[in-house]
Amino acid sequence: MKGGWFALEQAGRLLHDAAVLFETGSYSTAAGLALLSREELAKSRKLFALWMRANRGEQVTRDQVVESIDMDHVEKQRHGASTFSIRVDESTLEILRQGREADPERYEEARQRLDALFQRLMKRSADTRHKLRLRAFYVDAAQGEDSWLRPADISRSEAQDIVIDAGNDYWQHRTPGMPGLKSDIDALNVALAAWVDKPPLPPAEFR
């Protein structure tokens, strides 16, 4: 349980620093730290899930704990994210706002387009976020081109989307409530409440 909380705390620290750096105009480093915060969220979720199993009476060994968080960066990005931005054009957004009753056929077409986009994002988002993390920190040669990829080329709007998405995941997870049985989640929250000297979670506010 403590490892899960410490990982959640570190996710908040990274996200807090990302927000500070964003406000100073250091957009690429802010994006990189926000993406790293999601990797700490992945550890937190894994460790809390193991605590729930142990609390139900299962035998959980130290080796299992270590193995559960021994993930590569892509896997951490997959387990650490539950939200991401989907850009929708104004006409599609207006159709959705009006609802199915206004124009059932156009509404259904718009919904199907969004569903397809969502499925594509789900398949590629973890690998894309991993590549974004590398791009945020390191200069690299562009593939097939006589040019270079520079962290400084990450725009303000791109970094803002990354930080906001990571912040949404962090706020969602601040009160542990990952998918699971309500009895497991309640037991975890009771145990956390009884841990009176645990470190507070950073607020990591971002506007």
PAZA-720693 format. One record per atom (N, C-alpha, C): residue number from 1; residue in three letters; atom name; x, z, y. Coordinates in Angstrom, 2 decimals, padded with zeros to 5 digits. Atoms other than C-alpha are relative to their C-alpha. Layout:
   resi   resn   name         x         z         y
    NUM    ala     CA         X         Z         Y
...
REM end
This chain:
   resi   resn   name         x         z         y
      1    met      N    000.82    000.00   -001.21
      1    met     CA    000.00    000.00    000.00
      1    met      C    000.86    000.00    001.26
      2    lys      N   -000.85   -000.10   -001.18
      2    lys     CA    002.76    000.93    002.43
      2    lys      C    000.67   -001.34    000.30
      3    gly      N   -000.63    001.30   -000.22
      3    gly     CA    004.52   -002.39    001.91
      3    gly      C   -000.96   -000.98    000.65
      4    gly      N    001.01    000.88   -000.60
      4    gly     CA    001.30   -004.23    002.72
      4    gly      C   -000.20    000.29    001.47
      5    trp      N    000.19   -000.39   -001.41
      5    trp     CA    000.87   -002.25    005.93
      5    trp      C    001.23   -000.37    000.83
      6    phe      N   -001.22    000.32   -000.74
      6    phe     CA    004.51   -002.71    006.95
      6    phe      C    000.09   -001.51    000.27
      7    ala      N   -000.01    001.45   -000.19
      7    ala     CA    004.20   -006.48    006.43
      7    ala      C   -001.02   -000.40    001.05
      8    leu      N    001.01    000.28   -001.01
      8    leu     CA    001.01   -006.50    008.50
      8    leu      C    000.50    000.40    001.39
      9    glu      N   -000.58   -000.44   -001.28
      9    glu     CA    002.78   -004.53    011.23
      9    glu      C    001.02   -001.04    000.50
     10    gln      N   -001.01    000.99   -000.40
     10    gln     CA    005.66   -007.04    011.23
     10    gln      C   -000.65   -001.30    000.45
     11    ala      N    000.73    001.19   -000.44
     11    ala     CA    003.20   -009.92    011.48
     11    ala      C   -000.46    000.18    001.44
     12    gly      N    000.43   -000.28   -001.37
     12    gly     CA    001.81   -008.27    014.60
     12    gly      C    001.15   -000.01    000.98
     13    arg      N   -001.17    000.00   -000.88
     13    arg     CA    005.27   -007.75    016.07
     13    arg      C    000.45   -001.43    000.32
     14    leu      N   -000.40    001.39   -000.21
     14    leu     CA    006.19   -011.39    015.56
     14    leu      C   -000.99   -000.73    000.90
     15    leu      N    001.02    000.66   -000.81
     15    leu     CA    002.90   -012.53    017.05
     15    leu      C    000.04    000.49    001.44
     16    his      N   -000.13   -000.55   -001.35
     16    his     CA    003.31   -010.18    020.04
     16    his      C    001.15   -000.68    000.74
     17    asp      N   -001.15    000.63   -000.62
     17    asp     CA    006.76   -011.61    020.73
     17    asp      C   -000.27   -001.48    000.27
     18    ala      N    000.37    001.41   -000.21
     18    ala     CA    005.38   -015.14    020.33
     18    ala      C   -000.83   -000.14    001.28
     19    ala      N    000.84    000.06   -001.19
     19    ala     CA    002.76   -014.44    022.99
     19    ala      C    000.82    000.21    001.27
     20    val      N   -000.87   -000.26   -001.16
     20    val     CA    005.40   -013.03    025.38
     20    val      C    000.83   -001.24    000.32
     21    leu      N   -000.84    001.18   -000.21
     21    leu     CA    007.67   -016.04    024.88
     21    leu      C   -000.82   -001.18    000.51
     22    phe      N    000.86    001.09   -000.46
     22    phe     CA    004.77   -018.44    025.37
     22    phe      C   -000.22    000.11    001.51
     23    glu      N    000.27   -000.20   -001.43
     23    glu     CA    004.01   -016.91    028.77
     23    glu      C    001.23   -000.30    000.86
     24    thr      N   -001.21    000.31   -000.75
     24    thr     CA    007.65   -017.45    029.81
     24    thr      C    000.38   -001.47   -000.08
     25    gly      N   -000.27    001.42    000.12
     25    gly     CA    007.53   -021.13    028.86
     25    gly      C    000.88   -000.38   -001.16
     26    ser      N   -000.81    000.29    001.19
     26    ser     CA    009.55   -020.84    025.64
     26    ser      C   -000.93   -000.38   -001.15
     27    tyr      N    001.09    000.38    000.88
     27    tyr     CA    006.98   -022.81    023.70
     27    tyr      C    000.42   -000.19   -001.45
     28    ser      N   -000.40    000.26    001.38
     28    ser     CA    008.95   -023.87    020.64
     28    ser      C    000.30    001.29   -000.75
     29    thr      N   -000.32   -001.27    000.67
     29    thr     CA    010.28   -020.39    019.86
     29    thr      C   -001.27    000.82   -000.21
     30    ala      N    001.29   -000.68    000.16
     30    ala     CA    006.80   -018.95    020.44
     30    ala      C   -000.73   -000.54   -001.22
     31    ala      N    000.67    000.62    001.15
     31    ala     CA    005.38   -021.43    017.92
     31    ala      C    000.68    000.41   -001.30
     32    gly      N   -000.72   -000.38    001.21
     32    gly     CA    008.12   -020.63    015.40
     32    gly      C   -000.28    001.42   -000.43
     33    leu      N    000.28   -001.40    000.34
     33    leu     CA    007.54   -016.88    015.59
     33    leu      C   -001.43    000.17   -000.48
     34    ala      N    001.40   -000.09    000.44
     34    ala     CA    003.78   -017.33    015.28
     34    ala      C   -000.14   -000.49   -001.44
     35    leu      N    000.05    000.50    001.37
     35    leu     CA    004.31   -019.37    012.12
     35    leu      C    000.65    000.98   -000.97
     36    leu      N   -000.61   -001.03    000.85
     36    leu     CA    006.64   -016.70    010.73
     36    leu      C   -000.94    001.19   -000.19
     37    ser      N    000.94   -001.13    000.14
     37    ser     CA    003.96   -014.08    011.41
     37    ser      C   -000.98   -000.25   -001.13
     38    arg      N    000.91    000.32    001.09
     38    arg     CA    001.69   -015.92    008.98
     38    arg      C    000.65    000.25   -001.35
     39    glu      N   -000.69   -000.27    001.26
     39    glu     CA    004.35   -015.56    006.29
     39    glu      C   -000.02    001.49   -000.32
     40    glu      N    000.11   -001.44    000.22
     40    glu     CA    004.31   -011.79    006.77
     40    glu      C   -001.43    000.38   -000.38
     41    leu      N    001.39   -000.23    000.41
     41    leu     CA    000.51   -011.89    006.52
     41    leu      C   -000.17   -000.31   -001.49
     42    ala      N    000.09    000.35    001.42
     42    ala     CA    000.93   -013.59    003.15
     42    ala      C    000.51    001.15   -000.86
     43    lys      N   -000.53   -001.16    000.74
     43    lys     CA    003.10   -010.69    001.95
     43    lys      C   -001.00    001.15    000.01
     44    ser      N    000.95   -001.10   -000.12
     44    ser     CA    000.58   -008.19    003.25
     44    ser      C   -001.18   -000.18   -000.93
     45    arg      N    001.15    000.26    000.87
     45    arg     CA   -002.31   -009.82    001.43
     45    arg      C    000.35    000.17   -001.47
     46    lys      N   -000.43   -000.13    001.39
     46    lys     CA   -000.37   -010.02   -001.82
     46    lys      C    000.17    001.48   -000.38
     47    leu      N   -000.28   -001.40    000.31
     47    leu     CA    000.72   -006.37   -001.64
     47    leu      C   -001.27    000.84   -000.01
     48    phe      N    001.27   -000.73    000.02
     48    phe     CA   -002.73   -005.06   -000.75
     48    phe      C   -000.80   -000.34   -001.25
     49    ala      N    000.71    000.40    001.22
     49    ala     CA   -004.19   -007.05   -003.64
     49    ala      C    000.56    000.73   -001.22
     50    leu      N   -000.60   -000.74    001.10
     50    leu     CA   -001.70   -005.41   -006.02
     50    leu      C   -000.40    001.48    000.04
     51    trp      N    000.43   -001.40   -000.11
     51    trp     CA   -002.61   -001.97   -004.66
     51    trp      C   -001.42    000.16   -000.55
     52    met      N    001.37   -000.06    000.50
     52    met     CA   -006.27   -002.69   -005.41
     52    met      C   -000.02   -000.02   -001.53
     53    arg      N   -000.06    000.05    001.46
     53    arg     CA   -005.39   -003.60   -009.00
     53    arg      C    000.47    001.34   -000.56
     54    ala      N   -000.51   -001.29    000.47
     54    ala     CA   -003.37   -000.41   -009.41
     54    ala      C   -001.03    001.10    000.18
     55    asn      N    001.02   -001.01   -000.27
     55    asn     CA   -006.18    001.63   -007.88
     55    asn      C   -001.13   -000.06   -001.02
     56    arg      N    001.03    000.14    001.05
     56    arg     CA   -008.54    000.24   -010.53
     56    arg      C    000.51    000.47   -001.36
     57    gly      N   -000.54   -000.52    001.26
     57    gly     CA   -006.22    001.62   -013.21
     57    gly      C    000.95   -000.93   -000.70
     58    glu      N   -000.95    000.91    000.62
     58    glu     CA   -004.09   -001.42   -013.98
     58    glu      C    001.43    000.50    000.24
     59    gln      N   -001.40   -000.36   -000.16
     59    gln     CA   -000.39   -000.87   -014.52
     59    gln      C    000.71   -001.10    000.79
     60    val      N   -000.73    000.95   -000.85
     60    val     CA    001.58   -002.54   -011.74
     60    val      C    001.43    000.50    000.13
     61    thr      N   -001.40   -000.40   -000.01
     61    thr     CA    005.36   -002.46   -012.03
     61    thr      C    000.67   -000.43    001.30
     62    arg      N   -000.77    000.38   -001.17
     62    arg     CA    007.98   -002.68   -009.30
     62    arg      C    000.41   -001.46   -000.08
     63    asp      N   -000.38    001.41    000.17
     63    asp     CA    009.08   -006.01   -010.76
     63    asp      C   -001.15   -000.92    000.41
     64    gln      N    001.15    000.80   -000.40
     64    gln     CA    005.55   -007.35   -010.28
     64    gln      C   -000.16   -000.03    001.52
     65    val      N    000.09   -000.08   -001.46
     65    val     CA    005.57   -006.18   -006.67
     65    val      C    001.02   -000.96    000.62
     66    val      N   -001.05    000.86   -000.55
     66    val     CA    008.88   -007.91   -005.98
     66    val      C   -000.32   -001.47   -000.25
     67    glu      N    000.31    001.38    000.35
     67    glu     CA    007.79   -011.06   -007.78
     67    glu      C   -001.15   -000.55    000.84
     68    ser      N    001.17    000.46   -000.74
     68    ser     CA    004.50   -011.21   -005.85
     68    ser      C    000.34   -000.51    001.38
     69    ile      N   -000.36    000.43   -001.35
     69    ile     CA    006.26   -011.61   -002.52
     69    ile      C    001.21   -000.94    000.01
     70    asp      N   -001.11    000.94    000.11
     70    asp     CA    009.03   -013.88   -003.81
     70    asp      C   -000.56   -001.42    000.02
     71    met      N    000.63    001.31   -000.18
     71    met     CA    007.38   -017.01   -002.43
     71    met      C    000.89   -000.87    000.87
     72    asp      N   -000.70    000.88   -000.93
     72    asp     CA    008.89   -020.08   -000.83
     72    asp      C   -000.83   -000.09    001.29
     73    his      N    000.65    000.01   -001.31
     73    his     CA    007.97   -020.83    002.77
     73    his      C   -001.35   -000.72   -000.02
     74    val      N    001.27    000.73    000.06
     74    val     CA    005.25   -023.35    001.92
     74    val      C   -001.08    000.88   -000.61
     75    glu      N    000.98   -000.88    000.65
     75    glu     CA    003.53   -020.89   -000.40
     75    glu      C   -000.40    001.14    000.92
     76    lys      N    000.33   -001.05   -000.97
     76    lys     CA    003.76   -018.16    002.24
     76    lys      C   -000.97   -000.53    001.06
     77    gln      N    000.90    000.57   -000.99
     77    gln     CA    002.14   -020.48    004.76
     77    gln      C   -001.40   -000.21   -000.58
     78    arg      N    001.30    000.22    000.64
     78    arg     CA   -000.62   -021.25    002.26
     78    arg      C   -000.78    001.31   -000.11
     79    his      N    000.67   -001.28    000.19
     79    his     CA   -001.40   -017.59    001.55
     79    his      C   -000.20    000.76    001.30
     80    gly      N    000.08   -000.75   -001.25
     80    gly     CA   -000.91   -016.43    005.13
     80    gly      C   -000.98   -000.52    001.01
     81    ala      N    000.91    000.61   -000.98
     81    ala     CA   -003.42   -018.68    006.84
     81    ala      C   -001.41   -000.09   -000.55
     82    ser      N    001.41    000.18    000.37
     82    ser     CA   -007.18   -018.59    006.74
     82    ser      C   -000.76   -000.74    001.09
     83    thr      N    000.64    000.74   -001.08
     83    thr     CA   -007.93   -020.32    010.06
     83    thr      C    000.98   -001.05    000.53
     84    phe      N   -000.80    000.98   -000.70
     84    phe     CA   -006.69   -023.44    011.82
     84    phe      C   -000.93   -000.82    000.88
     85    ser      N    000.78    000.75   -000.96
     85    ser     CA   -007.83   -025.68    014.66
     85    ser      C   -000.35   -001.39   -000.53
     86    ile      N    000.42    001.36    000.29
     86    ile     CA   -009.82   -028.86    014.09
     86    ile      C   -000.46   -000.62    001.31
     87    arg      N    000.36    000.67   -001.25
     87    arg     CA   -009.97   -031.21    017.07
     87    arg      C   -001.19   -000.94   -000.26
     88    val      N    001.22    000.79    000.16
     88    val     CA   -013.42   -032.79    017.47
     88    val      C   -000.27   -000.74    001.31
     89    asp      N    000.29    000.76   -001.21
     89    asp     CA   -014.25   -035.59    019.89
     89    asp      C   -001.33    000.45    000.60
     90    glu      N    001.16   -000.50   -000.74
     90    glu     CA   -016.93   -034.93    022.50
     90    glu      C   -001.32   -000.50   -000.57
     91    ser      N    001.26    000.55    000.52
     91    ser     CA   -019.56   -037.24    020.98
     91    ser      C   -000.41    000.70   -001.30
     92    thr      N    000.30   -000.71    001.25
     92    thr     CA   -019.29   -035.58    017.54
     92    thr      C   -000.44    001.43    000.29
     93    leu      N    000.35   -001.37   -000.35
     93    leu     CA   -019.40   -032.14    019.13
     93    leu      C   -001.41    000.08    000.55
     94    glu      N    001.35    000.01   -000.57
     94    glu     CA   -022.56   -033.06    021.03
     94    glu      C   -001.05   -000.17   -001.09
     95    ile      N    000.93    000.17    001.12
     95    ile     CA   -024.26   -034.24    017.83
     95    ile      C   -000.19    001.32   -000.74
     96    leu      N    000.08   -001.27    000.71
     96    leu     CA   -023.44   -030.94    016.15
     96    leu      C   -000.73    001.05    000.82
     97    arg      N    000.69   -000.95   -000.86
     97    arg     CA   -024.66   -028.97    019.15
     97    arg      C   -001.51   -000.20   -000.03
     98    gln      N    001.43    000.30    000.00
     98    gln     CA   -028.02   -030.73    019.09
     98    gln      C   -000.68    000.38   -001.31
     99    gly      N    000.54   -000.42    001.28
     99    gly     CA   -028.47   -029.90    015.42
     99    gly      C   -000.61   -001.14   -000.80
    100    arg      N    000.53    001.01    000.92
    100    arg     CA   -029.93   -031.75    012.46
    100    arg      C   -001.33   -000.57    000.47
    101    glu      N    001.35    000.42   -000.36
    101    glu     CA   -033.44   -031.90    013.92
    101    glu      C    000.00   -001.15    001.00
    102    ala      N   -000.02    001.03   -001.04
    102    ala     CA   -032.44   -034.11    016.87
    102    ala      C    000.23   -001.39   -000.58
    103    asp      N   -000.30    001.30    000.62
    103    asp     CA   -030.99   -036.92    014.72
    103    asp      C    000.61    000.27   -001.37
    104    pro      N   -000.51   -000.39    001.33
    104    pro     CA   -030.71   -036.10    010.98
    104    pro      C    001.09   -000.91   -000.54
    105    glu      N   -000.97    000.93    000.57
    105    glu     CA   -028.79   -039.26    010.06
    105    glu      C    001.37    000.14    000.67
    106    arg      N   -001.28   -000.15   -000.72
    106    arg     CA   -026.12   -038.95    012.78
    106    arg      C    000.61    001.37   -000.25
    107    tyr      N   -000.51   -001.34    000.27
    107    tyr     CA   -025.84   -035.21    012.15
    107    tyr      C    000.69    000.04   -001.37
    108    glu      N   -000.57   -000.01    001.34
    108    glu     CA   -025.21   -035.77    008.44
    108    glu      C    001.31   -000.78   -000.04
    109    glu      N   -001.24    000.77   -000.07
    109    glu     CA   -022.60   -038.45    009.18
    109    glu      C    001.12    000.81    000.64
    110    ala      N   -001.00   -000.82   -000.68
    110    ala     CA   -020.80   -036.11    011.59
    110    ala      C    000.46    001.14   -000.89
    111    arg      N   -000.36   -001.11    000.89
    111    arg     CA   -020.92   -033.25    009.10
    111    arg      C    000.92   -000.48   -001.12
    112    gln      N   -000.84    000.54    001.08
    112    gln     CA   -019.46   -035.44    006.34
    112    gln      C    001.41   -000.33    000.50
    113    arg      N   -001.33    000.29   -000.57
    113    arg     CA   -016.62   -036.58    008.64
    113    arg      C    000.81    001.28    000.15
    114    leu      N   -000.70   -001.26   -000.16
    114    leu     CA   -015.77   -032.97    009.44
    114    leu      C    000.39    000.61   -001.34
    115    asp      N   -000.32   -000.51    001.34
    115    asp     CA   -015.93   -031.98    005.78
    115    asp      C    001.22   -000.71   -000.57
    116    ala      N   -001.14    000.77    000.51
    116    ala     CA   -013.51   -034.78    004.87
    116    ala      C    001.28    000.40    000.73
    117    leu      N   -001.17   -000.43   -000.78
    117    leu     CA   -011.17   -033.77    007.70
    117    leu      C    000.46    001.38   -000.45
    118    phe      N   -000.34   -001.34    000.45
    118    phe     CA   -011.32   -030.15    006.57
    118    phe      C    000.75   -000.02   -001.33
    119    gln      N   -000.66    000.08    001.31
    119    gln     CA   -010.38   -031.07    003.00
    119    gln      C    001.42   -000.55    000.12
    120    arg      N   -001.35    000.54   -000.21
    120    arg     CA   -007.41   -033.16    004.20
    120    arg      C    000.91    001.06    000.61
    121    leu      N   -000.80   -001.04   -000.63
    121    leu     CA   -006.22   -030.31    006.40
    121    leu      C    000.37    001.09   -000.99
    122    met      N   -000.27   -001.04    000.99
    122    met     CA   -006.51   -027.82    003.55
    122    met      C    001.15   -000.42   -000.92
    123    lys      N   -001.02    000.47    000.92
    123    lys     CA   -004.28   -030.00    001.36
    123    lys      C    001.38   -000.06    000.66
    124    arg      N   -001.30    000.22   -000.62
    124    arg     CA   -001.56   -030.64    003.91
    124    arg      C    000.43    001.10    000.96
    125    ser      N   -000.27   -000.94   -001.08
    125    ser     CA   -001.76   -027.66    006.27
    125    ser      C    001.21    000.90   -000.29
    126    ala      N   -001.10   -000.91    000.30
    126    ala     CA    000.69   -025.36    004.44
    126    ala      C    001.35   -000.70    000.17
    127    asp      N   -001.25    000.74   -000.13
    127    asp     CA    003.41   -028.01    004.18
    127    asp      C    000.25   -000.40    001.44
    128    thr      N   -000.14    000.37   -001.40
    128    thr     CA    002.73   -029.14    007.74
    128    thr      C    000.48    001.18    000.84
    129    arg      N   -000.42   -001.18   -000.76
    129    arg     CA    003.08   -025.59    009.07
    129    arg      C    001.46    000.34   -000.30
    130    his      N   -001.40   -000.26    000.35
    130    his     CA    006.35   -025.16    007.17
    130    his      C    000.92   -000.95    000.77
    131    lys      N   -000.82    000.95   -000.74
    131    lys     CA    007.74   -028.34    008.73
    131    lys      C   -000.02    000.29    001.50
    132    leu      N    000.08   -000.40   -001.41
    132    leu     CA    006.50   -027.19    012.13
    132    leu      C    000.94    001.17    000.30
    133    arg      N   -000.88   -001.16   -000.18
    133    arg     CA    008.38   -023.91    011.67
    133    arg      C    001.45   -000.45    000.11
    134    leu      N   -001.37    000.53   -000.07
    134    leu     CA    011.61   -025.81    010.98
    134    leu      C    000.22   -000.74    001.32
    135    arg      N   -000.12    000.77   -001.23
    135    arg     CA    010.96   -028.11    013.91
    135    arg      C    000.06    000.90    001.24
    136    ala      N    000.02   -000.91   -001.14
    136    ala     CA    010.36   -025.14    016.20
    136    ala      C    001.34    000.67    000.24
    137    phe      N   -001.27   -000.73   -000.12
    137    phe     CA    013.79   -023.63    015.51
    137    phe      C    001.24   -000.88   -000.03
    138    tyr      N   -001.22    000.74    000.29
    138    tyr     CA    016.18   -026.43    014.54
    138    tyr      C   -000.06   -001.43    000.52
    139    val      N   -000.18    001.41   -000.31
    139    val     CA    017.45   -029.75    015.85
    139    val      C    000.25   -000.74   -001.32
    140    asp      N   -000.17    000.76    001.24
    140    asp     CA    017.22   -032.40    013.13
    140    asp      C   -000.08   -001.49    000.31
    141    ala      N    000.07    001.45   -000.16
    141    ala     CA    017.62   -036.14    012.70
    141    ala      C   -001.38   -000.50   -000.41
    142    ala      N    001.30    000.58    000.33
    142    ala     CA    014.38   -038.09    012.78
    142    ala      C    000.18   -001.00   -001.14
    143    gln      N   -000.11    000.88    001.15
    143    gln     CA    013.77   -039.96    009.53
    143    gln      C   -000.28   -001.45    000.40
    144    gly      N    000.21    001.42   -000.24
    144    gly     CA    014.18   -043.71    009.75
    144    gly      C    000.14   -000.43    001.44
    145    glu      N   -000.13    000.34   -001.41
    145    glu     CA    014.95   -043.61    013.47
    145    glu      C    001.36    000.48    000.51
    146    asp      N   -001.25   -000.41   -000.63
    146    asp     CA    018.05   -043.41    015.61
    146    asp      C   -000.33    000.96    001.15
    147    ser      N    000.40   -000.98   -000.99
    147    ser     CA    016.72   -040.34    017.39
    147    ser      C    000.04    001.39   -000.63
    148    trp      N   -000.10   -001.38    000.44
    148    trp     CA    016.55   -036.57    017.12
    148    trp      C   -001.29    000.76    000.26
    149    leu      N    001.13   -000.92   -000.18
    149    leu     CA    013.86   -033.95    016.65
    149    leu      C    000.53    001.26    000.66
    150    arg      N   -000.48   -001.15   -000.78
    150    arg     CA    014.31   -031.19    019.23
    150    arg      C   -001.12    001.02    000.14
    151    pro      N    001.02   -001.03   -000.24
    151    pro     CA    012.47   -027.85    019.40
    151    pro      C   -000.60   -000.08    001.40
    152    ala      N    000.48    000.07   -001.37
    152    ala     CA    012.21   -028.39    023.15
    152    ala      C   -001.09   -001.05    000.20
    153    asp      N    001.03    001.03   -000.12
    153    asp     CA    009.91   -031.38    022.49
    153    asp      C   -001.39    000.52   -000.37
    154    ile      N    001.32   -000.57    000.30
    154    ile     CA    007.11   -029.10    021.25
    154    ile      C   -000.71    000.31    001.30
    155    ser      N    000.72   -000.12   -001.26
    155    ser     CA    004.49   -029.21    023.97
    155    ser      C   -000.69    001.36    000.14
    156    arg      N    000.74   -001.24   -000.27
    156    arg     CA    002.66   -026.33    025.59
    156    arg      C   -001.29    000.06   -000.80
    157    ser      N    001.29   -000.01    000.69
    157    ser     CA   -000.66   -027.37    024.08
    157    ser      C    000.18    000.14   -001.51
    158    glu      N   -000.26   -000.13    001.44
    158    glu     CA    000.82   -027.73    020.57
    158    glu      C    000.36    001.43   -000.35
    159    ala      N   -000.39   -001.38    000.25
    159    ala     CA    002.44   -024.31    020.77
    159    ala      C   -001.20    000.94    000.17
    160    gln      N    001.17   -000.84   -000.24
    160    gln     CA   -000.77   -022.81    022.15
    160    gln      C   -000.94    000.00   -001.21
    161    asp      N    000.85    000.07    001.19
    161    asp     CA   -002.79   -024.06    019.17
    161    asp      C    000.59    000.82   -001.15
    162    ile      N   -000.66   -000.71    001.10
    162    ile     CA   -000.21   -022.61    016.75
    162    ile      C   -000.13    001.51    000.19
    163    val      N    000.06   -001.44   -000.27
    163    val     CA   -000.15   -019.19    018.44
    163    val      C   -001.44    000.51   -000.13
    164    ile      N    001.40   -000.43    000.09
    164    ile     CA   -003.95   -019.01    018.72
    164    ile      C   -000.45    000.08   -001.45
    165    asp      N    000.40   -000.02    001.41
    165    asp     CA   -004.47   -019.92    015.05
    165    asp      C    000.62    001.19   -000.73
    166    ala      N   -000.66   -001.15    000.65
    166    ala     CA   -001.91   -017.33    013.92
    166    ala      C   -000.63    001.31    000.48
    167    gly      N    000.65   -001.20   -000.52
    167    gly     CA   -003.53   -014.76    016.21
    167    gly      C   -001.35    000.25   -000.62
    168    asn      N    001.30   -000.16    000.65
    168    asn     CA   -006.95   -015.42    014.71
    168    asn      C    000.15    000.58   -001.40
    169    asp      N   -000.24   -000.54    001.35
    169    asp     CA   -005.55   -014.79    011.22
    169    asp      C    000.40    001.47    000.05
    170    tyr      N   -000.46   -001.39   -000.12
    170    tyr     CA   -003.86   -011.59    012.36
    170    tyr      C   -001.15    000.93    000.34
    171    trp      N    001.12   -000.86   -000.38
    171    trp     CA   -006.95   -010.18    014.05
    171    trp      C   -001.00    000.15   -001.15
    172    gln      N    000.91   -000.06    001.15
    172    gln     CA   -009.05   -011.05    011.01
    172    gln      C    000.51    000.98   -001.05
    173    his      N   -000.61   -000.81    001.07
    173    his     CA   -006.61   -009.11    008.82
    173    his      C    000.38    001.40    000.45
    174    arg      N   -000.43   -001.32   -000.49
    174    arg     CA   -005.97   -006.08    011.04
    174    arg      C   -000.73    001.13   -000.74
    175    thr      N    000.71   -000.92    000.88
    175    thr     CA   -008.68   -004.20    009.13
    175    thr      C   -000.04   -000.66   -001.36
    176    pro      N   -000.11    000.72    001.27
    176    pro     CA   -007.79   -005.16    005.56
    176    pro      C   -001.37   -000.24   -000.63
    177    gly      N    001.28    000.35    000.58
    177    gly     CA   -010.77   -006.99    004.13
    177    gly      C    000.07   -001.37   -000.65
    178    met      N   -000.19    001.28    000.67
    178    met     CA   -009.36   -009.89    002.19
    178    met      C   -001.04   -000.16   -001.11
    179    pro      N    001.00    000.18    001.05
    179    pro     CA   -011.62   -011.46   -000.43
    179    pro      C    000.24    000.95   -001.16
    180    gly      N   -000.10   -000.94    001.10
    180    gly     CA   -012.32   -008.89   -003.09
    180    gly      C   -001.28    000.81   -000.11
    181    leu      N    001.17   -000.85    000.18
    181    leu     CA   -014.83   -006.39   -004.39
    181    leu      C   -000.10    001.00    001.14
    182    lys      N    000.20   -000.95   -001.10
    182    lys     CA   -016.34   -004.18   -001.70
    182    lys      C    000.57    001.36   -000.36
    183    ser      N   -000.52   -001.30    000.41
    183    ser     CA   -015.38   -001.11   -003.72
    183    ser      C    001.52    000.06    000.16
    184    asp      N   -001.45    000.05   -000.18
    184    asp     CA   -011.71   -002.23   -003.68
    184    asp      C    000.38    000.11    001.46
    185    ile      N   -000.31   -000.01   -001.43
    185    ile     CA   -011.73   -002.87    000.04
    185    ile      C   -000.28    001.37    000.60
    186    asp      N    000.33   -001.33   -000.51
    186    asp     CA   -013.46    000.44    000.77
    186    asp      C    001.06    001.01   -000.42
    187    ala      N   -001.02   -000.93    000.49
    187    ala     CA   -010.92    002.30   -001.38
    187    ala      C    001.31   -000.18    000.77
    188    leu      N   -001.22    000.27   -000.76
    188    leu     CA   -008.03    000.61    000.44
    188    leu      C   -000.11    000.58    001.41
    189    asn      N    000.16   -000.51   -001.35
    189    asn     CA   -009.43    001.49    003.85
    189    asn      C   -000.01    001.52    000.04
    190    val      N   -000.04   -001.46    000.08
    190    val     CA   -009.95    005.10    002.78
    190    val      C    001.44    000.48   -000.14
    191    ala      N   -001.39   -000.39    000.20
    191    ala     CA   -006.35    005.31    001.57
    191    ala      C    000.82   -000.21    001.26
    192    leu      N   -000.72    000.25   -001.25
    192    leu     CA   -005.06    003.77    004.79
    192    leu      C   -000.36    001.04    001.07
    193    ala      N    000.43   -001.02   -000.97
    193    ala     CA   -007.12    006.19    006.88
    193    ala      C    000.65    001.35   -000.29
    194    ala      N   -000.62   -001.27    000.38
    194    ala     CA   -005.60    009.09    004.93
    194    ala      C    001.50    000.03    000.31
    195    trp      N   -001.42    000.09   -000.33
    195    trp     CA   -002.09    007.86    005.79
    195    trp      C    000.14    000.21    001.51
    196    val      N    000.14   -000.34   -001.43
    196    val     CA   -002.01    009.64    009.13
    196    val      C    001.21   -000.38    000.84
    197    asp      N   -001.19    000.29   -000.80
    197    asp     CA    001.58    008.88    010.17
    197    asp      C    000.46   -001.45   -000.16
    198    lys      N   -000.37    001.42    000.11
    198    lys     CA    001.50    005.13    009.48
    198    lys      C    000.23   -000.57    001.40
    199    pro      N   -000.26    000.60   -001.31
    199    pro     CA    002.87    002.98    012.31
    199    pro      C   -001.23   -000.76    000.49
    200    pro      N    001.15    000.76   -000.52
    200    pro     CA    000.22    001.51    014.61
    200    pro      C    000.26   -001.49   -000.04
    201    leu      N   -000.14    001.45    000.00
    201    leu     CA   -000.44   -002.20    014.49
    201    leu      C    000.08   -000.50    001.44
    202    pro      N   -000.10    000.56   -001.35
    202    pro     CA    000.68   -004.16    017.57
    202    pro      C   -001.28   -000.74    000.37
    203    pro      N    001.23    000.70   -000.39
    203    pro     CA   -002.24   -005.54    019.60
    203    pro      C    000.15   -001.51   -000.01
    204    ala      N   -000.28    001.46    000.03
    204    ala     CA   -000.63   -009.01    019.94
    204    ala      C   -001.10   -000.79    000.71
    205    glu      N    001.02    000.73   -000.76
    205    glu     CA   -003.10   -010.11    022.62
    205    glu      C    000.58   -001.29    000.55
    206    phe      N   -000.44    001.29   -000.51
    206    phe     CA   -002.92   -013.72    023.69
    206    phe      C   -001.16   -000.64    000.74
    207    arg      N    001.06    000.63   -000.80
    207    arg     CA   -004.86   -015.46    026.43
    207    arg      C    000.42   -001.43    000.33
REM end
